[in-house]
Amino acid sequence: MDKKIGFIGSGNMAKAMIGGIVKSKLVDPSNVIASDLNELALENVKNEYGINVTTNSKEVVKFSDIVIVAVKPNVYDIVLEGVKELIDNEKIIVTIAAGKTIESIENVIGNDKKVIRTMPNTPALVNEGMSALCKNKNITDEELNIVKEIFNSFGKAEIVNEYLIDSVIGVSGSAPAYVFMFIEAMADAAVLAGMPRNQAYTFAAQAVMGSAKMVLETDKHPGELKDMVCSPGGTTIEAVKTLESEGFRSAVIKAIGDCIEKSKEMSK
């Protein structure tokens, strides 16, 4: 890829994305730049990935063809206001924040600018991220695919309509937190039964990772895969019975529903 990529912000998500881009050799590190007010954070990302760094966000916009705004939602408008005079009709602005709609970004930088709204998640830190992308009317399919290639460099990416972003946040963006809670609970149960905690985390986490891989690679329905483990009168069906009686699935459905509703509120 011959595009220059810039990051405004160099926090965990930005570092994960930069790592994926550089390690996959999608672009040369000399064609990547990041800005941050935290000079120590910049020094760390420069030393780790060999990219350009600056404390001035305007330098990022000047340098880049694709600008990824990787700051907290509450400062998005302030950051964009500070650089909007440098955003021409050819630069692609990529957002990664919950609650920041394409319209809200256009209201700051202009509705004639190129905007792609995305929602990645934290497993990008280990190159297993899941991201959703949607575009405004000014983005071509070719440009969207270029940005998708960037997000594929640290996991998987899917193109969706913007109205689905709230659902993406519920089932993917926020989901690592639910999975971490599930792994922790599984490990607690094993510790209660006498297993050392570090070993319990390994068993629980590997079981979750392997199960997820089976869903993605076998093309079988999760219910079918569950049935394959449940021998008649066995240990697994006993555990499944307890999970059902304790409202496991309904709790998950309600939690994700609440997450989606919160995301919708944040977009108003």
WOVENJO-V219914 format. One line per field, one symbol per residue. ss: DSSP state (@ for helix, = for strand, . for the rest). phi: phi as a letter, one per 40 degrees, with the letter a starting at -180 (. if undefined). psi: psi as a letter, one per 20 degrees, with the letter a starting at -180 (. if undefined). Layout:
ss: ???
phi: ???
psi: ???
This chain:
ss: ....====...@@@@@@@@@@@@.....@@@====...@@@@@@@@@@@..===..@@@@@@@..====...@@@@@@@@@@@@@@.....====......@@@@@@@@....======..@@@@@..=======.....@@@@@@@@@@@@..=====..@@@@@@@@@@@@.@@@@@@@@@@@@@@@@@@....@@@@@@@@@@@@@@@@@@@@@@...@@@@@@@@.....@@@@@@@@@@@..@@@@@@@@@@@@@@@@@@@..
phi: .bccbbbchbcdccccccdcccccgcbcdcbbbbbaccccccccccccbgccbacbcccccccbcbbccbbcdcbdccccdcbccccccbcbcbbbccgbcdccccccbhccccbbcbbcbcddcbfbcbbbbabccccccccccccdcccccbibbbcbccccdccccccbdccdcccccccccccdcccdchcdccccccccccccccccccccbcgccdcccccccccdgcccccccdcccccgdcccccccccccccccccccc
psi: pjqppqpoqkaggghggggggghikgqqhijpqqqqiohggggghghhikrqqqjohhhggghqhpooolrqhijghgghhiihiioajhqpppqjpqinrgghghhgiqjjqpppprnrrhihhkkkqpqqpqqaiiprhghghghhhghiikcqqqprqhiihhhgggiggihhgghggggggghgghghjipqgghghgggghggghgghgghhikqphhghghhhnqpjahghggggggghjkgghggggghghgghgggghi.
